[in-house]
């Protein structure tokens, strides 16, 4: 075996809460099982090998260059979510967008592989702006409110090209790039540079699958109803306000479990929670509308797996999505989805894995009925698909990309690809 050494870079890493960190750890474990030597560079709160990364640290690039010089890895693999490395839109006049790892991309001599965790069409980029929710509205305030809104949305339109340019610059400085869907890869790719598609890996963390009755009893959930699970960081882009406007079918309960978004000021959070409860932890909260809030916060893997097994579907009325770890996790547990008709979700709905509908309460209510009427069909398609998400398969696809990158580098240029394959796998 000829192990490749990889420096895996992610500011966020467990036990820090967050989907990027959870993904990075699972990928790292799968790569290590295949003999790849992986080092983790992350924030001090993560259980990595090297530290110093932070969204507010302007020395992120210098920190990473020092680590690369110290361990001399064969590759650097960056999990790129701009906000985790410090996002600065800078001056519109300069037409430049910065993060605190730009200089690393410019100066690093070791081949870089980048996994892009976000890319958006213009309408979704604009929707990233939290809506204004004044506590008291006066007609006199209307001009101020309208001008404030125009300024916000106008700024988003101007910065959209900055965001795309930042993605392109990092893509073109990468020896290879990865996205979680054809939809995102198409947005990122150019005529001369194609982004690789590797699905977000996902597997149940529980060795033995519990029955639905056992899983529900652990969370004190009803046994006589279908459960649609809404899960994730509480942000306005989750679109959960739709849930309390829905006419939820009589035999359905919508179960919400939110966690606090540590990377946001949280000004939009109260308006995005169906039961208007902002606390993590504590007791269950329920209302007569068919909504049930679990209030468990960010769940460890085993508890999260149990919650998926207790559910029948996941419901995602998002206004913005680049890729969804929640969707992939649900599919890995055999659950179809109901989601907004955004490009990412539509790609997987076309595979028969769920339903994508217009983002309004009526359509989501009808989608739950439609899902139930043909539930065995959706379950069958999900069962066929979910093996594509096995971490072993995902890791092997990464290794294929690593091999191609190294085959082009000077050190590996004389080694035939098949010889590399025999040495690595």
C-alpha positions in Angstrom: 0.0 0.0 0.0 1.3 3.5 -0.9 -0.6 5.9 1.3 -1.3 9.4 0.0 -1.1 12.1 2.6 -3.8 14.7 2.5 -4.3 17.9 4.6 -8.1 18.2 5.0 -9.1 21.8 5.7 -12.3 22.7 7.4 -12.7 25.5 10.0 -15.7 23.6 11.4 -15.0 20.1 12.7 -16.7 17.9 15.4 -17.5 18.3 18.2 -18.3 21.7 16.8 -21.9 21.7 15.6 -22.5 22.0 11.8 -23.0 20.0 8.7 -19.7 20.9 7.0 -17.8 19.6 10.0 -19.8 16.4 10.2 -19.4 15.7 6.5 -15.6 16.3 6.7 -15.2 13.9 9.7 -17.1 11.1 8.0 -15.2 11.6 4.7 -11.9 11.6 6.7 -12.8 8.3 8.5 -13.7 6.6 5.2 -10.5 7.7 3.5 -8.4 6.5 6.5 -10.1 3.1 6.2 -8.8 2.9 2.6 -5.2 3.7 3.7 -5.1 7.4 3.0 -3.1 9.4 5.6 -5.3 12.4 6.5 -4.4 15.3 8.7 -7.1 17.8 9.8 -6.7 21.5 10.0 -9.6 23.2 11.8 -10.6 25.5 14.6 -9.4 25.0 18.2 -12.8 23.7 19.2 -12.6 20.8 16.8 -10.7 17.5 17.3 -8.2 18.0 14.5 -4.5 17.7 14.2 -3.7 21.3 13.5 -5.4 24.4 14.6 -5.6 28.2 14.1 -8.5 28.5 11.6 -11.3 30.9 12.4 -13.8 32.9 10.4 -12.4 36.1 12.1 -8.7 35.1 11.8 -7.0 37.2 9.0 -4.0 34.9 9.3 -5.8 31.8 8.0 -3.6 31.7 4.9 -0.4 32.0 6.8 -1.5 29.4 9.2 -2.3 26.9 6.4 1.0 27.7 4.6 2.9 27.0 7.7 1.1 23.6 8.2 1.8 22.6 4.6 5.4 23.5 5.0 5.6 21.4 8.2 4.0 18.2 7.1 4.4 18.4 3.3 1.3 16.6 2.3 0.8 15.2 -1.3 -2.5 17.1 -1.5 -4.6 19.8 0.2 -8.3 19.2 0.3 -10.4 22.3 1.2 -14.0 22.1 2.3 -15.1 25.5 1.0 -17.9 27.3 2.6 -16.8 30.9 2.3 -18.3 32.1 5.6 -16.2 29.6 7.6 -13.0 31.3 6.5 -14.1 34.9 6.9 -16.2 36.5 4.1 -15.6 40.1 3.3 -17.4 41.6 0.3 -15.0 44.5 0.4 -15.6 47.6 -1.7 -18.1 47.5 -4.6 -15.9 50.0 -6.4 -13.0 47.5 -6.3 -15.3 44.8 -7.4 -13.6 42.2 -5.2 -14.7 39.7 -2.6 -12.2 38.4 -0.1 -11.9 35.5 2.4 -9.1 34.8 4.7 -7.7 31.9 2.7 -7.4 33.7 -0.7 -3.6 34.1 -0.3 -3.3 30.4 0.5 -4.9 29.5 -2.8 -2.5 32.0 -4.5 0.7 30.8 -2.8 0.3 27.1 -2.1 2.6 25.0 -4.2 0.9 21.7 -3.2 -2.0 20.6 -5.4 -5.4 21.7 -4.0 -8.7 19.9 -4.3 -11.7 22.0 -3.4 -15.2 20.8 -2.5 -17.7 23.6 -3.0 -20.5 23.6 -0.4 -22.3 26.6 -1.9 -23.3 28.1 -5.3 -26.5 29.9 -6.0 -28.6 31.3 -8.9 -29.3 35.0 -8.7 -32.8 34.7 -7.2 -31.6 32.5 -4.3 -28.6 34.8 -3.7 -31.0 37.7 -3.2 -33.2 35.6 -0.9 -30.2 35.1 1.4 -31.1 38.6 2.8 -33.3 38.2 5.9 -36.7 39.9 5.4 -37.5 43.0 7.5 -40.0 42.3 10.3 -40.7 45.6 12.1 -42.4 45.1 15.4 -44.6 48.1 14.8 -45.4 49.4 11.4 -46.4 53.0 10.8 -47.4 54.4 7.4 -44.9 57.2 8.1 -42.1 54.6 8.1 -43.0 53.2 4.7 -40.5 55.3 2.7 -37.7 54.3 5.1 -38.6 50.6 5.0 -38.8 50.6 1.2 -35.5 52.4 0.8 -33.9 50.0 3.3 -35.2 47.0 1.4 -34.1 48.4 -2.0 -30.6 49.0 -0.6 -30.4 45.5 0.8 -31.6 43.8 -2.4 -29.6 46.1 -4.7 -26.5 45.3 -2.7 -27.1 41.6 -3.1 -27.4 42.0 -6.9 -24.1 43.9 -7.1 -22.4 41.3 -4.8 -23.7 38.3 -6.7 -21.0 38.6 -9.3 -18.4 39.0 -6.6 -19.5 35.7 -5.0 -19.3 33.9 -8.4 -16.0 35.4 -9.1 -14.6 34.3 -5.7 -15.8 30.7 -6.5 -14.3 30.8 -10.0 -10.9 32.1 -8.7 -10.7 29.3 -6.2 -11.9 26.8 -8.7 -9.3 27.8 -11.3 -6.5 27.6 -8.6 -7.6 24.1 -7.8 -6.2 21.0 -9.4 -9.7 19.5 -9.1 -13.1 20.6 -7.8 -16.0 18.7 -6.4 -19.8 19.5 -6.0 -22.6 17.4 -4.5 -24.9 17.6 -7.5 -25.1 18.0 -11.2 -27.1 21.1 -10.6 -24.3 22.8 -8.6 -21.5 21.4 -10.9 -23.2 23.0 -13.9 -23.4 26.4 -12.1 -19.7 26.2 -11.2 -18.2 24.7 -14.4 -16.9 26.7 -17.4 -16.3 25.6 -20.9 -12.7 24.7 -20.1 -13.1 23.5 -16.5 -15.5 20.8 -15.4 -16.4 20.2 -11.8 -16.6 16.6 -10.6 -19.8 15.4 -9.0 -19.6 13.2 -5.9 -22.8 12.9 -3.8 -22.6 13.9 -0.2 -22.0 10.7 1.7 -24.5 9.5 4.2 -25.0 6.3 6.2 -27.0 5.5 9.4 -24.7 5.6 12.4 -26.6 2.9 14.3 -25.3 -0.6 13.6 -28.7 -2.1 14.0 -31.8 -0.5 12.6 -34.5 0.0 15.3 -38.2 -0.5 14.6 -40.2 2.7 14.1 -42.0 1.9 17.3 -38.7 1.7 19.3 -37.4 4.9 17.7 -40.5 6.8 18.4 -40.7 5.6 22.0 -37.2 7.0 22.6 -38.5 10.5 21.6 -42.1 10.1 23.1 -43.6 10.5 19.6 -47.0 9.3 18.5 -47.2 5.8 16.9 -50.5 6.3 15.0 -49.4 9.2 12.7 -47.1 9.8 9.8 -44.2 12.1 10.8 -42.6 14.7 8.5 -39.3 15.9 9.9 -38.0 19.5 9.6 -34.4 19.7 10.8 -31.4 22.0 10.9 -29.9 25.3 11.8 -32.7 27.9 12.4 -32.4 30.5 9.7 -34.9 32.3 7.6 -33.9 30.4 4.5 -35.3 27.2 6.0 -38.8 28.7 5.2 -40.4 27.1 8.2 -43.0 29.8 8.5 -44.9 27.9 5.8 -45.3 25.0 8.2 -47.6 26.9 10.5 -49.7 28.1 7.5 -50.2 24.6 6.2 -53.4 22.7 6.5 -51.6 19.6 7.7 -53.3 16.3 6.8 -55.2 14.8 9.7 -52.9 11.7 9.9 -49.6 13.7 9.7 -47.5 15.4 12.3 -44.7 17.8 11.4 -41.8 17.4 13.8 -39.3 20.3 14.0 -35.9 20.1 15.6 -33.8 23.2 15.2 -30.3 24.1 16.4 -28.9 27.6 16.8 -26.9 29.0 13.9 -23.5 29.9 15.4 -22.5 31.7 12.2 -25.3 34.2 12.2 -26.4 37.1 14.3 -29.7 35.4 14.5 -31.9 38.4 13.9 -34.1 36.3 11.5 -34.4 33.2 13.7 -37.6 34.0 15.7 -39.6 34.4 12.4 -38.3 31.1 11.1 -39.5 28.9 13.9 -43.0 27.5 13.5 -43.7 27.5 17.3 -41.8 30.8 18.0 -39.5 29.1 20.4 -35.8 29.9 20.2 -34.3 27.8 22.9 -32.2 24.7 22.3 -32.9 21.8 24.7 -35.8 21.6 27.1 -39.2 20.2 26.8 -41.2 19.2 23.8 -43.6 21.9 22.5 -46.8 21.0 20.6 -49.7 22.9 19.2 -53.1 21.9 17.8 -52.1 22.6 14.3 -50.2 19.4 13.9 -46.7 20.9 14.6 -44.5 19.3 17.3 -41.2 20.9 18.3 -38.6 18.5 19.7 -36.2 21.1 21.1 -33.1 18.9 21.2 -30.7 21.2 19.4 -27.8 19.9 17.4 -27.9 16.1 17.7 -25.0 13.7 18.0 -24.9 11.1 15.2 -26.6 8.2 17.0 -29.5 10.4 18.2 -29.9 11.9 14.7 -30.0 8.5 13.1 -32.7 7.4 15.6 -34.7 10.5 14.8 -34.6 9.7 11.0 -35.8 6.1 11.8 -38.7 7.6 13.8 -39.8 9.6 10.7 -41.6 8.9 7.4 -40.2 11.8 5.4 -38.3 15.0 5.7 -40.0 18.3 4.8 -37.8 21.2 3.4 -39.7 24.3 2.4 -36.4 26.1 1.8 -36.2 29.5 0.0 -32.5 28.9 -0.6 -30.4 25.7 -1.0 -27.0 24.9 -2.5 -26.9 21.3 -1.2 -28.7 19.6 1.6 -27.0 17.2 4.0 -30.4 16.7 5.6 -31.8 15.4 2.3 -28.8 13.0 1.8 -29.1 11.8 5.5 -32.8 11.1 5.0 -32.2 9.1 1.8 -29.6 7.1 3.6 -32.2 6.1 6.2 -34.7 5.2 3.5 -36.8 8.3 3.7 -38.2 10.2 0.6 -38.4 14.0 0.8 -40.9 16.8 0.2 -39.2 20.1 -0.7 -39.4 23.4 -2.5 -39.0 23.2 -6.3 -35.4 24.6 -6.2 -32.9 23.3 -8.8 -31.0 21.1 -6.3 -34.1 19.4 -5.0 -35.6 19.0 -8.5 -32.6 17.0 -9.6 -33.3 14.3 -7.0 -37.1 14.5 -7.4 -36.6 13.6 -11.0 -34.9 10.4 -9.8 -38.2 9.5 -8.0 -36.6 10.1 -4.5 -39.1 12.7 -3.4 -41.5 15.5 -4.4 -40.5 19.1 -5.3 -43.4 21.6 -5.2 -44.1 25.3 -5.4 -43.2 27.0 -2.1 -46.6 27.7 -0.6 -48.6 26.1 2.2 -51.3 24.5 -0.1 -48.7 22.8 -2.3 -46.8 21.3 0.7 -50.1 20.0 2.2 -51.0 18.4 -1.0 -47.5 17.0 -1.4 -47.8 15.1 1.9 -51.0 13.5 0.6 -49.4 12.6 -2.7 -46.4 11.1 -1.0 -48.6 8.9 1.2 -50.8 7.8 -1.7 -47.7 6.3 -3.4 -45.4 5.8 -0.5 -44.2 2.3 -1.4 -43.0 3.5 -4.8 -40.9 6.3 -3.3 -39.5 4.0 -0.7 -38.5 1.5 -3.4 -36.7 4.2 -5.4 -34.9 5.5 -2.3 -33.7 2.0 -1.4 -32.3 1.6 -4.9 -30.5 4.9 -4.7 -29.1 5.0 -1.2 -26.1 2.7 -1.9 -24.7 5.6 -3.9 -24.2 7.4 -0.6 -22.1 4.8 1.2 -19.0 6.4 2.6 -16.8 3.7 1.2 -18.0 4.4 -2.3 -17.7 8.2 -1.8 -14.2 7.8 -0.5 -13.1 5.7 -3.4 -14.4 8.4 -5.8 -12.3 10.9 -4.0 -9.3 8.7 -4.3 -9.8 8.5 -8.1 -9.7 12.3 -8.2 -6.6 12.4 -6.0 -4.9 9.9 -8.3 -5.7 11.9 -11.4 -4.4 15.1 -9.7 -1.2 13.4 -8.6 -0.7 11.8 -11.9 -0.3 15.2 -13.4 2.2 16.4 -10.7 5.9 16.1 -11.2 6.4 13.5 -8.4 3.9 11.0 -9.8 4.3 11.8 -13.5 6.3 8.6 -14.4 3.9 6.3 -12.6 1.1 4.7 -14.8 -2.4 5.2 -13.4 -3.0 1.4 -13.0 0.2 1.1 -11.0 -1.0 4.0 -8.8 -4.3 2.2 -8.4 -2.6 -1.0 -7.2 -0.4 0.9 -4.8 -3.3 2.9 -3.3 -6.3 0.6 -3.3 
